[in-house]
Amino acid sequence: MLAKRLNSLASRKLSTSGRTRARGLESLLQKSLDDVVLTLAIRTPMCKARKGAFKDTTSDALLLAMLKAVKQNCAFDIAKVQDIAVGTCHPPSPVYEARAAALAAGFRQETPVQAINRLCSSGLMAIRSISDSIARGDIDVGLAVGYESMTKNPRPTPTFGSQDIKDHQVARDCAEPMGWTSEMLAQDFYIKRERMDEFALISHSRAFDAQKAGRFKDEIAPVEATIIDEAGNAKTVLVDRDDGLRASTLEGLTNSKPVFPQWGDGLSTAGNSSQITDGAAAVMLMRRNVAEELGVSILAKHVATSVVGVSPRVMGVGPVPAIQHVLQRTGLTMDDVDLYEINEAFASQVVYCLDQLQLPVEKVNVNGGAIAFGHPLGATGARQVVTGLSELRKRDGSILCTSMCIGSGMGAAAIFVNEKAQKRRLHVSASRWEAPSLQVPPGRKERRHSKIFTSADEAVADIKSGSTVLSGGFGLCGVADSLIAAISRRPDINNLTAASNNAGLGEKGLGKLIHSGQLSKVICSYIGTNKHFESQYMQGKVSIELTPQGTLAERIRAAGAGIPAFFTPTGYGTAVQTGDLPVKYREGTEGEVEMYAKKKEVREFNGRSYIMEEAIHGDYAIIRVWKADEYGNCVFRYTQHNFSGAMARSARVTIVEADEIVPAGALDPQHVHLPGIYVDRVVRSTASKDIEFRTTSPFSSSTSTSREAPVERDEEKDRRERIAKRAAKELKDGFYVNLGIGMPMLAPSFVPKGVKVHLQSENGILGFGPYPIEPMVDADIINAGKETVTLLPGASIFDSVESFGMIRGGHIDVAMLGAFQVSQSGDLANFMIPRKMVKGMGGAMDLVSNPEGTKVVVLMEHVAKGGKHKILKTCDLPLTGVGCVSQIITDLCVFDIDRYAQKMTLTELAPRVTLEEVRSKTGADYDVSPNVKTME
């Protein structure tokens, strides 16, 4: 026997490649003696947890019943089984339980048992484990089982003790309740309740009708169970049908209440989510030559299984990349698959998968899914194989693809071939043309066959001192932290120039390279709260070329488009035009300027003045994306986009770090934001996603890590609310509005009910909403203040180039900003106090660059600390814009400014405020309207 086995192994050269070498439909339909085949596929009924036929059956008893059914239905002596893999999730002692059940069922004590837990895919992982052992030649015959008693072993709430894990956003998401991941997926991908209920009705109806027609009889192995009634009396019953199936109506599903009240208007209900269930399924596998020797009937062939990782917070997306990966490995197309079994953990994730994969619902879960049957976690992976193969045989189909999402952010998929299929189809698979290697002409960038690099260190290995690096990101969102960390590990690289919107925070983002002393110059629009960066600049240790945010985006875009320079209205009449902005202070002095910015050329077009800005070319661009494929095609996630797309197009070498790397063809072409032609290197991101200001709704279940609102005295709070309440009157129904940081953000709270205002954020959102509750916090959805926000229905996302195009083009109706000073002619100063404070202009200069198209409203307290005037005849601080302000709203009054006549008129007074008080606190000349109104 041993000699025969060794000869068999030698003839197969101890290789598993035979199973994976065959690609394409016709190849997979061919038979080989080395194939791993299924000879038995059965299951117990699926019964409602706590109420169904298995409610009094312990998990070990349920497994024992399944193993006894295997023994009873097996066409050969079970002594030939050489290994048993048991998939399960939550029994307290699964290995002990499985081993004991196998022995009690009559399996030999020489037959080993293993327990496998990969949550919802555990049953499928048991099949893969046995299949791989057979393919390697470790065993000839093995049994895979999946089981779960959710009555006796409900899902525990995962907790973490490590503070490092608690502080890591993505790691912490692994513990999110599964229902919350459903809500987040629906929110992220705009899946409506109506579609979820409609799909749930399909699942319920299909399963109910299939049971009524007897379509499950050949896959169900009846088992005995003990049921205890309310009086404590026990009786033994034969369980031979699924007891959780029920007839449903769309009206009934629509009227179902959300099951997660903490989400407010949640979308997941008991009717459109999988019920908790008890059940088991089993699959016998062996090598084809062994099956032929034993004379047993072959049901199917196992071809391949793929497992992938995805974002834990939306784990329900897992089947999409898993299916794409397994199809690519096997050379199959979507159309080659006759039936899909996709686990219906929640209707939201199945609808998402159908949309993303563009699957016809006629091929998916044709006899219903987990929304109808239930989802016994450890059993589902095996149950779907049993159900899918049973139906495949009835339809004379050839290919089954089964898949499921997996808690903590994973997905699995597998391919099986029906041995009994009579149909044969010719299939030709198209592949990307492999061109011969050519010598790269001088001046062109070198192309690599593979763009995937193994590490960030390898990807940045050729960066040299003195290089210009374009660094994507806005605040801490979308920053290529893995690549930045790799550069920081190269102390030999120094004297770098970085172009980025801002320079991180502390040692996060580009702040890491400022602390390491590797940056000598930064071209940016905003310093913000990075005190170390500001200090280094003021001390002359680093140079800063302050550039308006929209201009920065356009200068970078222009380089990639082959445009050397362009004219813009942004910055005309300011220090940006005149060159009076200090680029570098002399080190060791008290504010002595060593170098000023370059003076800009001015030209007039159609009666308006514009300044010329030159393109910014990069030696390298380092950006972070959501997904990238093997050819470098990239997809950004929400506000992760910002400057990154433009930067990738404008560098000699673009290096991408991706949250997920997927096979070529896995990305929908119409969803690609950055074509691969612009990308040279791709590496997997290993950095967590940081949040600068974790702002949450007061309705959040936990706000311990949230940004706390400043404590205000009642008087101060009243002043701010008075200004915001009056400002809200300028926001008319249907207006598109940009709100600056601080008081302007309070204005929407006072917009009358029924008035719809669309809020624009210059980092790339149109239609953002209030702060999220804690479970909905998303590091990739932030506003211009770097605060976490939500997206309202009808919102849109775009990059910084698009954002500032709509701003400069006058498409925004109203822009509200704060100010240090405003002049009587409408000049605005709000971005720096020389030698004391430099925040940067950010997007403010762009927002006020087209006052004919966008009404600029300033919200501020009437006087500064100490009673110093803020409304002046002329501003003495560096200007943000000239003659751009149309209205000033303070805690004392409202001024309207005629920008053409350069006249300011007081039109409203706050209650209990006199004209004399306003006059004494205003350092400007103004008229008083004959019809002064009370400010409300």
Order of alpha helices (4+ residues) and beta strands (2+ residues): alpha-alpha-alpha-beta-beta-alpha-beta-alpha-beta-alpha-beta-alpha-alpha-alpha-alpha-beta-beta-alpha-beta-alpha-beta-alpha-beta-alpha-alpha-alpha-beta-beta-alpha-beta-alpha-beta-alpha-beta-alpha-beta-alpha-beta-alpha-beta-beta-beta-beta-beta-beta-alpha-beta-beta-alpha-beta-beta-beta-beta-alpha-beta-beta-beta-beta-beta-alpha-beta-beta-beta-beta-beta-alpha-beta
